[in-house]
Amino acid sequence: MELGVKRPTGGFGNTFFRGPQTGGLVDRGLQAGNGATEAIFGLYNFGRLTSRIDYFVHVQSQTQIAHRDDFRPGTQFDGSAGVRTRLGRVEPELQAIVRVAAKDAGVASDRDNSGGTLVDLAPGVGYRASARVRV
C-alpha cells in the first residue's frame, strides 16, 4: 500500500517568453507546481505466474485536498500491469500503462485543455549480468 501527500512546492507563475501568448501565464497544469496539496493512494502487487513468468500490477490515485488562487487540479488515476519472462540471461517484458485524469477546475484552470486518458504499451528487455545485477 502507498500513502502520501504531494506538497505545493513548485512554482506556478511562469509566463510564455515567445509566441502569440508572450507574457501570459503558462497553464497551471503544465508548470512545475500548481499550488495544490494532493493526497496519493496506491496499491501494488507482484509475483510469479509460473516458474519463468513474473507479473506486477500497480494502481494509484492522486486527488487535491487543498488549493489556492482558484486552481483545482483534476483527480488522476494511474494503473499499470506487466509481465516478464526469463529466457536464460535475457528477460523480455511488456507493460500496459493507463492514466485517466479529470478536468482541472477554477478560474485559473485551462479546463478545455486539461484531463483525458492515455494508454501506452511499453515493450522492454532486461539482461541478467549476474545474480545481483540486471540491466
N, CA, C and O atoms as CSV, one atom per row, in Angstrom:
chain,resi,resn,atom,element,x,y,z
A,1,MET,N,N,0.834,-1.164,0.000
A,1,MET,CA,C,0.000,0.000,0.000
A,1,MET,C,C,0.889,1.241,0.000
A,1,MET,O,O,1.953,1.256,0.619
A,2,GLU,N,N,0.443,2.266,-0.694
A,2,GLU,CA,C,1.148,3.542,-0.737
A,2,GLU,C,C,0.226,4.640,-0.218
A,2,GLU,O,O,-0.940,4.712,-0.604
A,3,LEU,N,N,0.743,5.480,0.643
A,3,LEU,CA,C,0.027,6.656,1.132
A,3,LEU,C,C,1.002,7.818,1.090
A,3,LEU,O,O,2.154,7.678,1.501
A,4,GLY,N,N,0.553,8.956,0.598
A,4,GLY,CA,C,1.458,10.089,0.539
A,4,GLY,C,C,0.722,11.398,0.387
A,4,GLY,O,O,-0.483,11.440,0.138
A,5,VAL,N,N,1.481,12.462,0.546
A,5,VAL,CA,C,0.969,13.813,0.349
A,5,VAL,C,C,1.943,14.543,-0.564
A,5,VAL,O,O,3.148,14.568,-0.312
A,6,LYS,N,N,1.413,15.131,-1.618
A,6,LYS,CA,C,2.212,15.944,-2.540
A,6,LYS,C,C,2.034,17.396,-2.117
A,6,LYS,O,O,0.938,17.949,-2.204
A,7,ARG,N,N,3.106,17.997,-1.664
A,7,ARG,CA,C,3.055,19.371,-1.173
A,7,ARG,C,C,3.202,20.368,-2.326
A,7,ARG,O,O,3.798,20.034,-3.350
A,8,PRO,N,N,2.677,21.566,-2.179
A,8,PRO,CA,C,2.741,22.572,-3.249
A,8,PRO,C,C,4.083,23.304,-3.256
A,8,PRO,O,O,4.147,24.477,-2.890
A,9,THR,N,N,5.156,22.623,-3.670
A,9,THR,CA,C,6.491,23.210,-3.581
A,9,THR,C,C,6.976,23.873,-4.866
A,9,THR,O,O,7.816,24.771,-4.798
A,10,GLY,N,N,6.485,23.470,-6.024
A,10,GLY,CA,C,6.963,24.053,-7.277
A,10,GLY,C,C,6.284,25.375,-7.582
A,10,GLY,O,O,5.170,25.645,-7.133
A,11,GLY,N,N,6.985,26.194,-8.358
A,11,GLY,CA,C,6.430,27.484,-8.758
A,11,GLY,C,C,5.345,27.326,-9.813
A,11,GLY,O,O,5.329,26.348,-10.560
A,12,PHE,N,N,4.428,28.311,-9.865
A,12,PHE,CA,C,3.381,28.275,-10.890
A,12,PHE,C,C,3.132,29.653,-11.489
A,12,PHE,O,O,2.034,29.932,-11.970
A,13,GLY,N,N,4.135,30.507,-11.463
A,13,GLY,CA,C,3.988,31.851,-12.027
A,13,GLY,C,C,4.741,32.052,-13.326
A,13,GLY,O,O,4.971,33.194,-13.727
A,14,ASN,N,N,5.135,30.975,-14.001
A,14,ASN,CA,C,5.887,31.103,-15.252
A,14,ASN,C,C,5.023,31.686,-16.359
A,14,ASN,O,O,3.824,31.420,-16.445
A,15,THR,N,N,5.663,32.489,-17.204
A,15,THR,CA,C,4.955,33.098,-18.331
A,15,THR,C,C,5.592,32.651,-19.643
A,15,THR,O,O,6.744,32.218,-19.674
A,16,PHE,N,N,4.826,32.761,-20.719
A,16,PHE,CA,C,5.348,32.471,-22.052
A,16,PHE,C,C,6.362,33.557,-22.413
A,16,PHE,O,O,6.095,34.743,-22.219
A,17,PHE,N,N,7.522,33.160,-22.936
A,17,PHE,CA,C,8.528,34.144,-23.296
A,17,PHE,C,C,8.652,34.334,-24.803
A,17,PHE,O,O,9.446,35.154,-25.262
A,18,ARG,N,N,7.867,33.576,-25.581
A,18,ARG,CA,C,7.871,33.681,-27.033
A,18,ARG,C,C,6.509,33.323,-27.566
A,18,ARG,O,O,5.718,32.675,-26.881
A,19,GLY,N,N,6.231,33.735,-28.771
A,19,GLY,CA,C,5.000,33.331,-29.436
A,19,GLY,C,C,3.839,34.272,-29.185
A,19,GLY,O,O,4.004,35.336,-28.588
A,20,PRO,N,N,2.656,33.870,-29.648
A,20,PRO,CA,C,1.487,34.763,-29.577
A,20,PRO,C,C,1.014,35.053,-28.154
A,20,PRO,O,O,0.291,36.027,-27.942
A,21,GLN,N,N,1.398,34.244,-27.183
A,21,GLN,CA,C,0.964,34.472,-25.800
A,21,GLN,C,C,2.082,35.017,-24.922
A,21,GLN,O,O,2.046,34.855,-23.702
A,22,THR,N,N,3.079,35.664,-25.532
A,22,THR,CA,C,4.212,36.212,-24.791
A,22,THR,C,C,3.719,37.044,-23.612
A,22,THR,O,O,2.887,37.937,-23.767
A,23,GLY,N,N,4.257,36.728,-22.417
A,23,GLY,CA,C,3.888,37.454,-21.204
A,23,GLY,C,C,2.704,36.856,-20.465
A,23,GLY,O,O,2.506,37.157,-19.288
A,24,GLY,N,N,1.906,36.013,-21.126
A,24,GLY,CA,C,0.762,35.369,-20.475
A,24,GLY,C,C,1.207,34.204,-19.613
A,24,GLY,O,O,2.253,33.606,-19.866
A,25,LEU,N,N,0.424,33.879,-18.598
A,25,LEU,CA,C,0.759,32.763,-17.713
A,25,LEU,C,C,0.657,31.424,-18.441
A,25,LEU,O,O,-0.288,31.181,-19.192
A,26,VAL,N,N,1.637,30.567,-18.207
A,26,VAL,CA,C,1.592,29.189,-18.698
A,26,VAL,C,C,0.519,28.461,-17.879
A,26,VAL,O,O,0.387,28.693,-16.677
A,27,ASP,N,N,-0.237,27.589,-18.529
A,27,ASP,CA,C,-1.292,26.838,-17.844
A,27,ASP,C,C,-0.740,26.200,-16.572
A,27,ASP,O,O,0.345,25.617,-16.587
A,28,ARG,N,N,-1.482,26.311,-15.475
A,28,ARG,CA,C,-1.028,25.789,-14.190
A,28,ARG,C,C,-0.780,24.292,-14.241
A,28,ARG,O,O,0.132,23.798,-13.580
A,29,GLY,N,N,-1.565,23.569,-15.005
A,29,GLY,CA,C,-1.382,22.132,-15.108
A,29,GLY,C,C,-0.098,21.728,-15.801
A,29,GLY,O,O,0.281,20.557,-15.750
A,30,LEU,N,N,0.591,22.670,-16.453
A,30,LEU,CA,C,1.835,22.377,-17.171
A,30,LEU,C,C,3.077,22.856,-16.423
A,30,LEU,O,O,4.197,22.622,-16.878
A,31,GLN,N,N,2.896,23.516,-15.294
A,31,GLN,CA,C,4.029,24.088,-14.575
A,31,GLN,C,C,4.586,23.106,-13.544
A,31,GLN,O,O,3.958,22.098,-13.221
A,32,ALA,N,N,5.771,23.423,-13.040
A,32,ALA,CA,C,6.424,22.548,-12.050
A,32,ALA,C,C,5.557,22.366,-10.816
A,32,ALA,O,O,5.568,21.296,-10.209
A,33,GLY,N,N,4.821,23.373,-10.444
A,33,GLY,CA,C,3.904,23.295,-9.313
A,33,GLY,C,C,2.543,23.804,-9.731
A,33,GLY,O,O,2.405,24.405,-10.797
A,34,ASN,N,N,1.530,23.571,-8.904
A,34,ASN,CA,C,0.210,24.100,-9.242
A,34,ASN,C,C,-0.468,24.745,-8.032
A,34,ASN,O,O,-1.602,25.214,-8.135
A,35,GLY,N,N,0.216,24.772,-6.892
A,35,GLY,CA,C,-0.336,25.406,-5.709
A,35,GLY,C,C,-1.256,24.528,-4.888
A,35,GLY,O,O,-1.777,24.974,-3.866
A,36,ALA,N,N,-1.468,23.305,-5.301
A,36,ALA,CA,C,-2.402,22.419,-4.597
A,36,ALA,C,C,-1.652,21.395,-3.746
A,36,ALA,O,O,-0.553,20.961,-4.089
A,37,THR,N,N,-2.269,21.026,-2.639
A,37,THR,CA,C,-1.802,19.901,-1.835
A,37,THR,C,C,-2.660,18.708,-2.241
A,37,THR,O,O,-3.887,18.803,-2.281
A,38,GLU,N,N,-2.006,17.582,-2.542
A,38,GLU,CA,C,-2.732,16.424,-3.056
A,38,GLU,C,C,-2.419,15.174,-2.243
A,38,GLU,O,O,-1.285,14.960,-1.812
A,39,ALA,N,N,-3.440,14.359,-2.045
A,39,ALA,CA,C,-3.283,13.069,-1.379
A,39,ALA,C,C,-3.031,12.002,-2.438
A,39,ALA,O,O,-3.627,12.030,-3.515
A,40,ILE,N,N,-2.148,11.066,-2.123
A,40,ILE,CA,C,-1.806,9.983,-3.046
A,40,ILE,C,C,-2.078,8.649,-2.349
A,40,ILE,O,O,-1.605,8.411,-1.237
A,41,PHE,N,N,-2.836,7.796,-3.009
A,41,PHE,CA,C,-3.155,6.461,-2.503
A,41,PHE,C,C,-2.822,5.451,-3.586
A,41,PHE,O,O,-3.128,5.676,-4.757
A,42,GLY,N,N,-2.204,4.349,-3.212
A,42,GLY,CA,C,-1.879,3.354,-4.213
A,42,GLY,C,C,-1.761,1.958,-3.644
A,42,GLY,O,O,-1.596,1.766,-2.439
A,43,LEU,N,N,-1.848,0.996,-4.530
A,43,LEU,CA,C,-1.675,-0.417,-4.200
A,43,LEU,C,C,-0.826,-1.062,-5.284
A,43,LEU,O,O,-0.914,-0.683,-6.452
A,44,TYR,N,N,-0.018,-2.019,-4.911
A,44,TYR,CA,C,0.738,-2.767,-5.904
A,44,TYR,C,C,0.873,-4.212,-5.461
A,44,TYR,O,O,0.737,-4.535,-4.281
A,45,ASN,N,N,1.139,-5.060,-6.419
A,45,ASN,CA,C,1.364,-6.468,-6.143
A,45,ASN,C,C,2.291,-7.008,-7.232
A,45,ASN,O,O,2.217,-6.580,-8.384
A,46,PHE,N,N,3.135,-7.917,-6.876
A,46,PHE,CA,C,3.978,-8.589,-7.863
A,46,PHE,C,C,4.191,-10.014,-7.412
A,46,PHE,O,O,4.100,-10.333,-6.226
A,47,GLY,N,N,4.475,-10.860,-8.375
A,47,GLY,CA,C,4.680,-12.264,-8.043
A,47,GLY,C,C,4.986,-13.083,-9.274
A,47,GLY,O,O,5.349,-12.551,-10.324
A,48,ARG,N,N,4.836,-14.375,-9.130
A,48,ARG,CA,C,5.130,-15.306,-10.221
A,48,ARG,C,C,3.853,-15.942,-10.723
A,48,ARG,O,O,3.007,-16.377,-9.942
A,49,LEU,N,N,3.726,-15.991,-12.040
A,49,LEU,CA,C,2.627,-16.739,-12.657
A,49,LEU,C,C,3.046,-18.186,-12.869
A,49,LEU,O,O,2.272,-19.115,-12.638
A,50,THR,N,N,4.285,-18.358,-13.313
A,50,THR,CA,C,4.882,-19.692,-13.483
A,50,THR,C,C,6.332,-19.598,-13.019
A,50,THR,O,O,6.755,-18.543,-12.548
A,51,SER,N,N,7.077,-20.647,-13.139
A,51,SER,CA,C,8.479,-20.622,-12.718
A,51,SER,C,C,9.330,-19.689,-13.578
A,51,SER,O,O,10.434,-19.320,-13.177
A,52,ARG,N,N,8.827,-19.298,-14.768
A,52,ARG,CA,C,9.601,-18.430,-15.670
A,52,ARG,C,C,8.921,-17.107,-15.996
A,52,ARG,O,O,9.498,-16.276,-16.696
A,53,ILE,N,N,7.696,-16.897,-15.497
A,53,ILE,CA,C,6.968,-15.667,-15.826
A,53,ILE,C,C,6.572,-14.938,-14.542
A,53,ILE,O,O,5.887,-15.488,-13.680
A,54,ASP,N,N,7.025,-13.682,-14.439
A,54,ASP,CA,C,6.683,-12.816,-13.316
A,54,ASP,C,C,5.645,-11.791,-13.776
A,54,ASP,O,O,5.511,-11.530,-14.971
A,55,TYR,N,N,4.905,-11.210,-12.814
A,55,TYR,CA,C,3.929,-10.167,-13.136
A,55,TYR,C,C,4.005,-9.064,-12.089
A,55,TYR,O,O,4.536,-9.258,-10.995
A,56,PHE,N,N,3.462,-7.905,-12.447
A,56,PHE,CA,C,3.248,-6.852,-11.462
A,56,PHE,C,C,2.009,-6.058,-11.850
A,56,PHE,O,O,1.653,-5.969,-13.025
A,57,VAL,N,N,1.363,-5.485,-10.849
A,57,VAL,CA,C,0.183,-4.640,-11.031
A,57,VAL,C,C,0.318,-3.464,-10.072
A,57,VAL,O,O,0.688,-3.645,-8.912
A,58,HIS,N,N,0.021,-2.263,-10.552
A,58,HIS,CA,C,0.110,-1.068,-9.713
A,58,HIS,C,C,-1.039,-0.128,-10.055
A,58,HIS,O,O,-1.269,0.161,-11.229
A,59,VAL,N,N,-1.760,0.350,-9.049
A,59,VAL,CA,C,-2.810,1.358,-9.249
A,59,VAL,C,C,-2.565,2.487,-8.244
A,59,VAL,O,O,-2.110,2.258,-7.123
A,60,GLN,N,N,-2.881,3.714,-8.679
A,60,GLN,CA,C,-2.641,4.874,-7.826
A,60,GLN,C,C,-3.647,5.969,-8.148
A,60,GLN,O,O,-4.040,6.144,-9.302
A,61,SER,N,N,-4.060,6.703,-7.125
A,61,SER,CA,C,-4.966,7.837,-7.282
A,61,SER,C,C,-4.337,9.054,-6.626
A,61,SER,O,O,-3.716,8.961,-5.567
A,62,GLN,N,N,-4.511,10.198,-7.277
A,62,GLN,CA,C,-3.992,11.455,-6.740
A,62,GLN,C,C,-5.122,12.475,-6.803
A,62,GLN,O,O,-5.647,12.756,-7.880
A,63,THR,N,N,-5.499,13.033,-5.648
A,63,THR,CA,C,-6.616,13.971,-5.600
A,63,THR,C,C,-6.276,15.158,-4.705
A,63,THR,O,O,-5.603,15.000,-3.687
A,64,GLN,N,N,-6.742,16.341,-5.086
A,64,GLN,CA,C,-6.407,17.544,-4.323
A,64,GLN,C,C,-7.207,17.600,-3.033
A,64,GLN,O,O,-8.395,17.280,-3.000
A,65,ILE,N,N,-6.520,18.017,-1.961
A,65,ILE,CA,C,-7.177,18.179,-0.666
A,65,ILE,C,C,-7.136,19.632,-0.205
A,65,ILE,O,O,-7.836,20.001,0.738
A,66,ALA,N,N,-6.326,20.455,-0.856
A,66,ALA,CA,C,-6.288,21.893,-0.586
A,66,ALA,C,C,-5.755,22.591,-1.833
A,66,ALA,O,O,-4.910,22.045,-2.542
A,67,HIS,N,N,-6.252,23.796,-2.098
A,67,HIS,CA,C,-5.810,24.526,-3.281
A,67,HIS,C,C,-5.669,26.009,-2.953
A,67,HIS,O,O,-6.061,26.469,-1.881
A,68,ARG,N,N,-5.097,26.744,-3.906
A,68,ARG,CA,C,-5.004,28.191,-3.733
A,68,ARG,C,C,-5.099,28.890,-5.082
A,68,ARG,O,O,-4.899,28.280,-6.132
A,69,ASP,N,N,-5.404,30.157,-5.031
A,69,ASP,CA,C,-5.515,31.005,-6.224
A,69,ASP,C,C,-6.470,30.428,-7.258
A,69,ASP,O,O,-6.220,30.519,-8.460
A,70,ASP,N,N,-7.551,29.842,-6.795
A,70,ASP,CA,C,-8.646,29.340,-7.627
A,70,ASP,C,C,-8.189,28.390,-8.748
A,70,ASP,O,O,-8.606,28.521,-9.899
A,71,PHE,N,N,-7.334,27.446,-8.389
A,71,PHE,CA,C,-6.964,26.365,-9.306
A,71,PHE,C,C,-7.103,25.048,-8.560
A,71,PHE,O,O,-6.514,24.866,-7.494
A,72,ARG,N,N,-7.880,24.134,-9.119
A,72,ARG,CA,C,-8.092,22.815,-8.524
A,72,ARG,C,C,-7.782,21.751,-9.580
A,72,ARG,O,O,-8.554,21.563,-10.521
A,73,PRO,N,N,-6.652,21.056,-9.424
A,73,PRO,CA,C,-6.307,20.021,-10.407
A,73,PRO,C,C,-7.303,18.865,-10.361
A,73,PRO,O,O,-7.829,18.523,-9.302
A,74,GLY,N,N,-7.549,18.280,-11.513
A,74,GLY,CA,C,-8.453,17.138,-11.595
A,74,GLY,C,C,-7.849,15.901,-10.945
A,74,GLY,O,O,-6.634,15.704,-10.971
A,75,THR,N,N,-8.698,15.081,-10.371
A,75,THR,CA,C,-8.253,13.819,-9.790
A,75,THR,C,C,-7.671,12.944,-10.899
A,75,THR,O,O,-8.181,12.916,-12.020
A,76,GLN,N,N,-6.610,12.240,-10.571
A,76,GLN,CA,C,-5.909,11.424,-11.552
A,76,GLN,C,C,-5.813,9.983,-11.060
A,76,GLN,O,O,-5.518,9.733,-9.891
A,77,PHE,N,N,-6.064,9.047,-11.959
A,77,PHE,CA,C,-5.930,7.619,-11.671
A,77,PHE,C,C,-4.902,7.035,-12.629
A,77,PHE,O,O,-4.961,7.276,-13.835
A,78,ASP,N,N,-3.964,6.266,-12.092
A,78,ASP,CA,C,-2.936,5.616,-12.903
A,78,ASP,C,C,-2.956,4.124,-12.610
A,78,ASP,O,O,-3.157,3.704,-11.471
A,79,GLY,N,N,-2.748,3.341,-13.637
A,79,GLY,CA,C,-2.657,1.905,-13.465
A,79,GLY,C,C,-1.648,1.324,-14.435
A,79,GLY,O,O,-1.499,1.811,-15.556
A,80,SER,N,N,-0.968,0.301,-14.009
A,80,SER,CA,C,-0.049,-0.391,-14.909
A,80,SER,C,C,-0.007,-1.862,-14.535
A,80,SER,O,O,-0.207,-2.238,-13.380
A,81,ALA,N,N,0.254,-2.665,-15.521
A,81,ALA,CA,C,0.391,-4.107,-15.322
A,81,ALA,C,C,1.415,-4.615,-16.331
A,81,ALA,O,O,1.491,-4.128,-17.459
A,82,GLY,N,N,2.181,-5.579,-15.914
A,82,GLY,CA,C,3.194,-6.091,-16.822
A,82,GLY,C,C,3.579,-7.520,-16.513
A,82,GLY,O,O,3.293,-8.057,-15.443
A,83,VAL,N,N,4.237,-8.113,-17.486
A,83,VAL,CA,C,4.771,-9.467,-17.339
A,83,VAL,C,C,6.211,-9.482,-17.843
A,83,VAL,O,O,6.600,-8.694,-18.706
A,84,ARG,N,N,6.980,-10.396,-17.281
A,84,ARG,CA,C,8.379,-10.571,-17.684
A,84,ARG,C,C,8.663,-12.055,-17.668
A,84,ARG,O,O,8.229,-12.770,-16.765
A,85,THR,N,N,9.392,-12.519,-18.667
A,85,THR,CA,C,9.777,-13.927,-18.701
A,85,THR,C,C,11.299,-14.044,-18.742
A,85,THR,O,O,11.992,-13.107,-19.138
A,86,ARG,N,N,11.792,-15.163,-18.341
A,86,ARG,CA,C,13.227,-15.397,-18.350
A,86,ARG,C,C,13.565,-16.405,-19.452
A,86,ARG,O,O,13.050,-17.523,-19.485
A,87,LEU,N,N,14.436,-15.974,-20.337
A,87,LEU,CA,C,14.946,-16.834,-21.407
A,87,LEU,C,C,16.464,-16.859,-21.261
A,87,LEU,O,O,17.178,-16.186,-22.005
A,88,GLY,N,N,16.946,-17.628,-20.309
A,88,GLY,CA,C,18.374,-17.583,-19.981
A,88,GLY,C,C,18.674,-16.269,-19.285
A,88,GLY,O,O,18.024,-15.927,-18.297
A,89,ARG,N,N,19.654,-15.527,-19.791
A,89,ARG,CA,C,20.011,-14.231,-19.205
A,89,ARG,C,C,19.161,-13.077,-19.758
A,89,ARG,O,O,19.150,-11.987,-19.188
A,90,VAL,N,N,18.461,-13.316,-20.852
A,90,VAL,CA,C,17.622,-12.286,-21.477
A,90,VAL,C,C,16.213,-12.360,-20.883
A,90,VAL,O,O,15.651,-13.444,-20.727
A,91,GLU,N,N,15.646,-11.182,-20.551
A,91,GLU,CA,C,14.322,-11.127,-19.922
A,91,GLU,C,C,13.413,-10.147,-20.658
A,91,GLU,O,O,13.375,-8.966,-20.313
A,92,PRO,N,N,12.669,-10.627,-21.684
A,92,PRO,CA,C,11.720,-9.749,-22.360
A,92,PRO,C,C,10.562,-9.395,-21.422
A,92,PRO,O,O,10.160,-10.210,-20.592
A,93,GLU,N,N,10.032,-8.180,-21.556
A,93,GLU,CA,C,8.923,-7.752,-20.714
A,93,GLU,C,C,7.960,-6.884,-21.513
A,93,GLU,O,O,8.321,-6.304,-22.537
A,94,LEU,N,N,6.733,-6.808,-21.025
A,94,LEU,CA,C,5.703,-5.999,-21.665
A,94,LEU,C,C,4.857,-5.371,-20.570
A,94,LEU,O,O,4.420,-6.050,-19.641
A,95,GLN,N,N,4.628,-4.062,-20.689
A,95,GLN,CA,C,3.887,-3.327,-19.675
A,95,GLN,C,C,2.793,-2.500,-20.349
A,95,GLN,O,O,3.031,-1.854,-21.370
A,96,ALA,N,N,1.590,-2.528,-19.767
A,96,ALA,CA,C,0.481,-1.671,-20.207
A,96,ALA,C,C,0.275,-0.602,-19.133
A,96,ALA,O,O,0.253,-0.904,-17.940
A,97,ILE,N,N,0.124,0.656,-19.573
A,97,ILE,CA,C,0.007,1.788,-18.661
A,97,ILE,C,C,-1.224,2.598,-19.043
A,97,ILE,O,O,-1.423,2.911,-20.217
A,98,VAL,N,N,-2.051,2.939,-18.060
A,98,VAL,CA,C,-3.260,3.736,-18.304
A,98,VAL,C,C,-3.287,4.891,-17.312
A,98,VAL,O,O,-3.056,4.702,-16.118
A,99,ARG,N,N,-3.570,6.082,-17.813
A,99,ARG,CA,C,-3.750,7.268,-16.957
A,99,ARG,C,C,-5.060,7.936,-17.347
A,99,ARG,O,O,-5.289,8.236,-18.519
A,100,VAL,N,N,-5.916,8.166,-16.362
A,100,VAL,CA,C,-7.187,8.865,-16.575
A,100,VAL,C,C,-7.184,10.070,-15.640
A,100,VAL,O,O,-7.067,9.916,-14.424
A,101,ALA,N,N,-7.312,11.265,-16.205
A,101,ALA,CA,C,-7.291,12.487,-15.404
A,101,ALA,C,C,-8.563,13.282,-15.658
A,101,ALA,O,O,-8.952,13.511,-16.803
A,102,ALA,N,N,-9.207,13.699,-14.567
A,102,ALA,CA,C,-10.380,14.564,-14.686
A,102,ALA,C,C,-9.927,15.971,-15.062
A,102,ALA,O,O,-8.759,16.316,-14.883
A,103,LYS,N,N,-10.825,16.768,-15.572
A,103,LYS,CA,C,-10.503,18.136,-15.959
A,103,LYS,C,C,-10.208,18.986,-14.730
A,103,LYS,O,O,-10.819,18.812,-13.676
A,104,ASP,N,N,-9.249,19.922,-14.885
A,104,ASP,CA,C,-8.958,20.886,-13.840
A,104,ASP,C,C,-10.156,21.810,-13.678
A,104,ASP,O,O,-10.993,21.911,-14.574
A,105,ALA,N,N,-10.238,22.487,-12.528
A,105,ALA,CA,C,-11.357,23.393,-12.272
A,105,ALA,C,C,-10.846,24.689,-11.666
A,105,ALA,O,O,-9.714,24.762,-11.186
A,106,GLY,N,N,-11.692,25.710,-11.694
A,106,GLY,CA,C,-11.359,27.013,-11.131
A,106,GLY,C,C,-11.035,28.024,-12.213
A,106,GLY,O,O,-10.750,27.662,-13.354
A,107,VAL,N,N,-11.080,29.289,-11.844
A,107,VAL,CA,C,-10.838,30.378,-12.791
A,107,VAL,C,C,-9.438,30.295,-13.394
A,107,VAL,O,O,-9.254,30.640,-14.561
A,108,ALA,N,N,-8.444,29.844,-12.620
A,108,ALA,CA,C,-7.061,29.782,-13.096
A,108,ALA,C,C,-6.769,28.528,-13.922
A,108,ALA,O,O,-5.627,28.323,-14.335
A,109,SER,N,N,-7.765,27.695,-14.168
A,109,SER,CA,C,-7.521,26.459,-14.927
A,109,SER,C,C,-7.757,26.676,-16.417
A,109,SER,O,O,-8.440,27.616,-16.826
A,110,ASP,N,N,-7.182,25.791,-17.213
A,110,ASP,CA,C,-7.455,25.732,-18.651
A,110,ASP,C,C,-8.305,24.481,-18.857
A,110,ASP,O,O,-7.863,23.503,-19.460
A,111,ARG,N,N,-9.521,24.532,-18.350
A,111,ARG,CA,C,-10.404,23.366,-18.282
A,111,ARG,C,C,-10.550,22.648,-19.617
A,111,ARG,O,O,-10.494,21.420,-19.666
A,112,ASP,N,N,-10.735,23.393,-20.694
A,112,ASP,CA,C,-10.962,22.770,-22.001
A,112,ASP,C,C,-9.777,21.938,-22.473
A,112,ASP,O,O,-9.953,20.980,-23.226
A,113,ASN,N,N,-8.574,22.295,-22.041
A,113,ASN,CA,C,-7.370,21.593,-22.489
A,113,ASN,C,C,-6.755,20.727,-21.403
A,113,ASN,O,O,-5.575,20.389,-21.485
A,114,SER,N,N,-7.522,20.363,-20.394
A,114,SER,CA,C,-6.992,19.518,-19.323
A,114,SER,C,C,-7.760,18.201,-19.274
A,114,SER,O,O,-8.782,18.029,-19.939
A,115,GLY,N,N,-7.246,17.289,-18.479
A,115,GLY,CA,C,-7.897,15.986,-18.344
A,115,GLY,C,C,-7.678,15.122,-19.571
A,115,GLY,O,O,-7.112,15.568,-20.570
A,116,GLY,N,N,-8.127,13.894,-19.485
A,116,GLY,CA,C,-8.024,12.986,-20.618
A,116,GLY,C,C,-7.562,11.611,-20.197
A,116,GLY,O,O,-7.354,11.332,-19.017
A,117,THR,N,N,-7.406,10.762,-21.193
A,117,THR,CA,C,-6.996,9.376,-20.976
A,117,THR,C,C,-5.804,9.061,-21.866
A,117,THR,O,O,-5.806,9.376,-23.056
A,118,LEU,N,N,-4.805,8.449,-21.295
A,118,LEU,CA,C,-3.633,7.984,-22.032
A,118,LEU,C,C,-3.500,6.487,-21.838
A,118,LEU,O,O,-3.674,5.984,-20.728
A,119,VAL,N,N,-3.196,5.776,-22.903
A,119,VAL,CA,C,-2.958,4.343,-22.835
A,119,VAL,C,C,-1.657,4.067,-23.584
A,119,VAL,O,O,-1.510,4.441,-24.747
A,120,ASP,N,N,-0.724,3.415,-22.913
A,120,ASP,CA,C,0.568,3.100,-23.515
A,120,ASP,C,C,0.852,1.615,-23.380
A,120,ASP,O,O,0.433,0.975,-22.415
A,121,LEU,N,N,1.558,1.083,-24.343
A,121,LEU,CA,C,2.050,-0.287,-24.300
A,121,LEU,C,C,3.566,-0.199,-24.443
A,121,LEU,O,O,4.069,0.296,-25.451
A,122,ALA,N,N,4.285,-0.673,-23.444
A,122,ALA,CA,C,5.731,-0.484,-23.401
A,122,ALA,C,C,6.465,-1.817,-23.379
A,122,ALA,O,O,6.510,-2.482,-22.344
A,123,PRO,N,N,7.040,-2.212,-24.506
A,123,PRO,CA,C,7.865,-3.417,-24.510
A,123,PRO,C,C,9.257,-3.091,-23.970
A,123,PRO,O,O,9.686,-1.937,-24.007
A,124,GLY,N,N,9.943,-4.082,-23.483
A,124,GLY,CA,C,11.300,-3.870,-22.991
A,124,GLY,C,C,12.055,-5.184,-22.920
A,124,GLY,O,O,11.502,-6.262,-23.138
A,125,VAL,N,N,13.320,-5.059,-22.612
A,125,VAL,CA,C,14.147,-6.251,-22.443
A,125,VAL,C,C,15.185,-5.956,-21.360
A,125,VAL,O,O,15.766,-4.871,-21.313
A,126,GLY,N,N,15.400,-6.929,-20.508
A,126,GLY,CA,C,16.429,-6.829,-19.488
A,126,GLY,C,C,17.475,-7.896,-19.726
A,126,GLY,O,O,17.242,-8.874,-20.436
A,127,TYR,N,N,18.631,-7.691,-19.121
A,127,TYR,CA,C,19.705,-8.669,-19.227
A,127,TYR,C,C,20.241,-8.929,-17.829
A,127,TYR,O,O,20.630,-7.996,-17.126
A,128,ARG,N,N,20.262,-10.176,-17.429
A,128,ARG,CA,C,20.761,-10.543,-16.108
A,128,ARG,C,C,22.254,-10.829,-16.237
A,128,ARG,O,O,22.659,-11.904,-16.678
A,129,ALA,N,N,23.065,-9.845,-15.843
A,129,ALA,CA,C,24.514,-9.972,-15.949
A,129,ALA,C,C,25.077,-10.918,-14.880
A,129,ALA,O,O,26.057,-11.627,-15.110
A,130,SER,N,N,24.427,-10.908,-13.699
A,130,SER,CA,C,24.811,-11.818,-12.625
A,130,SER,C,C,23.600,-11.995,-11.721
A,130,SER,O,O,22.530,-11.455,-12.003
A,131,ALA,N,N,23.759,-12.739,-10.647
A,131,ALA,CA,C,22.632,-12.967,-9.732
A,131,ALA,C,C,22.138,-11.673,-9.093
A,131,ALA,O,O,20.977,-11.579,-8.694
A,132,ARG,N,N,23.019,-10.673,-8.996
A,132,ARG,CA,C,22.654,-9.401,-8.354
A,132,ARG,C,C,22.556,-8.225,-9.302
A,132,ARG,O,O,22.124,-7.151,-8.885
A,133,VAL,N,N,22.933,-8.378,-10.548
A,133,VAL,CA,C,22.959,-7.253,-11.486
A,133,VAL,C,C,22.053,-7.552,-12.678
A,133,VAL,O,O,22.209,-8.558,-13.370
A,134,ARG,N,N,21.097,-6.640,-12.895
A,134,ARG,CA,C,20.188,-6.746,-14.038
A,134,ARG,C,C,20.137,-5.398,-14.726
A,134,ARG,O,O,19.936,-4.379,-14.067
A,135,VAL,N,N,20.313,-5.371,-16.023
A,135,VAL,CA,C,20.237,-4.115,-16.806
A,135,VAL,C,C,19.218,-4.240,-17.898
A,135,VAL,O,O,19.010,-3.296,-18.659
